Amino acid sequence: MTYKTAMVSLAVGQLNKARLEVAAQLAELFGARLIGAAAAEFSPPLYFMEGESAERLIDQGRAAVQDRLKALESEFRAATKNHAVEVEWRCAEGFPTRFVVQQARACDIIVVGEAAHGELADPYVRVDTSDLVLQVGRPLLVVPETCNWLDLRSALVAWKDTSEARRAVSDALPLLHKCRDVTVVEIVEDEADRDAALSRVTDVAAWLLRHGINASQQVREQYGDAARQLEQVASDVGAGVVIAGAYGRSRLSEWILGGVTRRLIDPSHRCSLLSH
């Protein structure tokens, strides 16, 4: 199993340098084709207009969208020209999340930027990472703006006995084969869960070994606040990428209570590979 085609989602009005660099490295590492994808939609004004003035405003807005998409294409081609990868550019006038979901049929993995900080994503010009991971049916490699290389020296598998986590670790197999060190960890809620958790991470490590990946395993002594504990483990093992299932519970619960997915779609300084 490998990644034959990767896609990188670019955004209007957002920094794209980090995700472009990581996407190009990923494609080069696997000898994969790299597709650049971007979409933007003209955002109509809040005030009412009609007649020629309205038509003129719409024409100007659509022309501005086309100019921005052309600029993104130039940025994509400039960032990939020094990498030995075959590239393709796809763009459209439309809502970015919907466009990337449609184009995902052409790739094995999608590289995206981190989520908007403390604000709702503008659906006219940028992908909503939370919506994307739920709809796209492909693993997402989420790249923070502070990251400029694909660090595969160490990877952390954040295990939870859910279909999302099983999908994520399976999707990540090509990446895990490239890692020097792999750790499987489960965060438990209380002492009663500890023995069962140890059994689960042992099974996952054994499954990885049968795929040629030697992984260590651990269950944290501390309980609760899984997102904070996971960050601590990732720091302890020097993880360059965290692999996790996204939204193992409802998205509403994540927003109300907080959760691992929310932390991983807005990573601080390491990449996250997420599947749903």
C-alpha positions, 0 to 999 in steps of 0.5 A: 500500500502506498500513496499514488496521488496526493492533493493539497488544498490551497486557500485564498487569503490564507498562508499556504507555504507550509502545506505546499512544502509538506505536500511536495515532500510527501509526493516526492517521498512516495513518488506520487502525483500531486494535485493542487486544488482551490476554489473560491466563490464571490461573496455578495454584498449585504446591501441590496442592488439591482440593474446594471450596478448589480451586474457590474459588481458581480462581474468585478467580484467574479473577475477578482475570484479568477485573479486570486485563483490564478495567483494560487496556481502560480504559487502552487507551481512555484512551490513544486518546481524544485521537487521531482513530482508530477503536478496538476492544477484544479480550480473552480468558482465555488465553495471550497469545501464542496469542491475539495470533497468532489475532487477527492475521488482523484487522490489517496490523501489530502494535505490541508492547512490548520483550522481558523483560529477562534473563528468560523471559516469563511465558506466562500474562500477557505475549506472548513477542515471539520466539515471536510474530514466528515465528508471527504472519505480520505485521510487529511494531513493537517499542517500547521502554519509553523511547520515547514517539513514533513517530520517522520522521525517519530509518529504517535498513534492516538488509539481509541477503540472506534471505527474512526481510529481503525480507519486512521491507522489503516490510512496511515500505513504508508506513512508509518512505514517511513517513520523511524519510531512509532508509538501507540497510546491510549488515554483512559478515563479511570483506573478500571479501564487501564487493563482493557486499554493495555490489551487494546494497544498491545493488539494494535502494536501486534497488528502493525508489526505484522505489517512490518512496523515495529511500534511501542505502546503505552497507556498513560497513568493520568486520567481525563483531558485526553487532548492535553495528555495526548499533546504531552505524550506527543512532546515526550516522544518527539512526534512529528505527526499524530495519527487519530480518528476524527470525531469518534463522538458527535461533533456537537459534543466536541464543540461543547465539551472540547476534544481531541479532534478539535485540538488536532484540526488546529495543531500547534507545531506538528502535523495530524493525520485524521480519518473519519 
